[in-house]
Amino acid sequence: MKLIQKTIKAAKEQGSKPYKSIQYFSNLKKGGIPMYDVVIKNARIPQGDDTVLTNILVKDEKIAGFVERLDGIEAKEVIDAGGHLTLPGCIDSHVHFMYQGFPHRENFLTGSAAAARGGITTVVDMPCCSVPSVRSVRQLKLKKELVAPQALVDYAFWGGVTGEDVRNGWLHNVKEQAEEGVVAFKAYMTPSVPTFPRVTDPEMYEAFVAVAETGLPIGIHAENFAMCDYFVKKLQREGRMDGPAWAEARMELAEKVAIELGISFSEATGARLHIVHMSTGIGAKLVGEAKKRGLDVTSETCPHYLTLNYEESMTKYGPLAKIAPPLRTKKDNELLWEGLNNGSVDFIGTDHAPYEIESEKLKRGMNIWTAFPGIPGVETMVPILVSEGYNKGRISLSKLVEILSTNAAKHYGLYPKKGAMFIGSDADFTIIDLNKRWTVDPKTQASMCGYTPFEGMELKGKVVKTIVRGHLVYEDVEESTLKELSDKELQEIVHEYPKGVRERYADIFEEFPSLYSKEYEKSFRKNHPGLIDAHIRTITGIRVKPGFGKFIHRQSIQKLPRTITY
């Protein structure tokens, strides 16, 4: 009971709904014996930088209480956490699951399977890498329908704003997307996909003005286009074809000046600026200084920017380690770890963006300049932060919880439904064996791409169970519901549009022909759908059926505190 009271008190202090302690006893059978849907026993949950062993009670997919003993308590299902560390469900707030439109790269089934296997209970999908891209309510609603039959974990969506939207007078779509529940808006300073045009500097300013009115963050891909374009062409003329050339062309300074411009626009407009996938130590310094000045500026970094450096990884893997922004230096690695600890880096996302090896990464005739920039990451985010962060003493347990769960949930208005371990929060948990050693192998991962620059990395700490709304979605076993899917089921779930969508899917391109690009027709797997089906059946450990995951509407407008400790 003491633990319950502490949880209720903490929830009130954090501004969550003040659930009454009587609710703990609201699920009584005749005779006064509590009945719950699920008990998660032997869960070692964080209490600051310490842990406590407890049993978690779940009713109606929400946390109903915590007890030290299970005497007299009945439940329909018992899940044993085995005494392992049990975190509030981890969130990856920056993924590109490439669906609909790029089924050869990924789909929402394989992407969310990778998330579940990596301990991610909620993903937030980006607006650009789907067809159509999400820049209006109509496009957003269509995407919801398209991904719903495939999702294995819960999901939310970013909204989009592009240079084309500014030029054509479509900025009214920003407010409408916000009202429909998107968590933030994405804008590119450099070219992305053909159907998501970058913003010029004045167009970005106009986008900031429009987004500021919603109260939501605007996330920018912070690389100066002119600098990147110039130095890429310069190194090409010099004949550079080595992997590191990509990183040297898109230099640290290109990110620095882009962040500085974004901060200036944030200050001028009052918009909440968020720097996505920040790769440099100087970027963290700039964000920290902006926070100290009282500006609404936040940032995320990615596991690869914390652990890999461009000289080693791009020499070894070439295009398979090519991303934008590129990998940086070992010094940047350490400065970003410092940023996580001092508050200049707020949380972790992955920028999960897999590409097809055969047509987009290692196709004959491709080189470091023409290969597509992107890597997978959703399946390895939690293990890397546990192994290289917490287990090596770079971050504390409380910081681990903040950067994997709490802060992203707060920033995107999903808290305390997500990212919290309060009575009334969704019963989402990531269960980790802190001592389990394993080696990253792309051949065993759920993402279809079949590569990762983390290949061969030895990690200590592995996700053994993932629970979403009280349901066991993944456990570290060979069995899987995906192996049991029939050819007909795979055809309906993966290769066909949901009922009633086909006609509207075609109509949207008649109204907005610029939303389609011939580029999307170039692929290997698209012409070999059997390869996609075969891959899905190799994915192990999934315990729910496709379509289990739910869309999560933004709860409210929330902000992280601007706390810098240096």
WOQUILIN-V889417 format. One line per field, one symbol per residue. phi: phi as a letter, one per 20 degrees, with the letter a starting at -180 (. if undefined). Layout:
phi = ???
This chain:
phi = .ffffffffffffenegffeffffdeddfgonefccfbddeleeefcmedccebcddcclmcfdrccecdgnddbfbcdefmmegceggfcdebcdemcepcffeacffffffffgfeneecdcefeeebcffecbfgfffffgffegfdfdcfbccfecbcfffffemdfffffffffeofeacdcdecgdegecffefgfffgffgfffgfenefdedfecfffffffffffffffnfcfggggfffefgfffgfffffgffffffdnfeeceekfddffffffffffffeneeccbcccgffecdcfffffffdlgfdebcffgddfffgffffffffenfdeadcdlgbfcegfdcdcfgnfcfeeffercfafedgfgffffedffemfcefffgffeecfffffgdmdeegdmccdfnfgedbddcefdfebcfcffdefgffmbafegnfeddpcfdbccclndfebbfcffafffeffgfffffedddfggnegffffffeffcfffdcfgfeeaefgecfffffffgfefenfdcegnffdfdfgfaeccefedddd
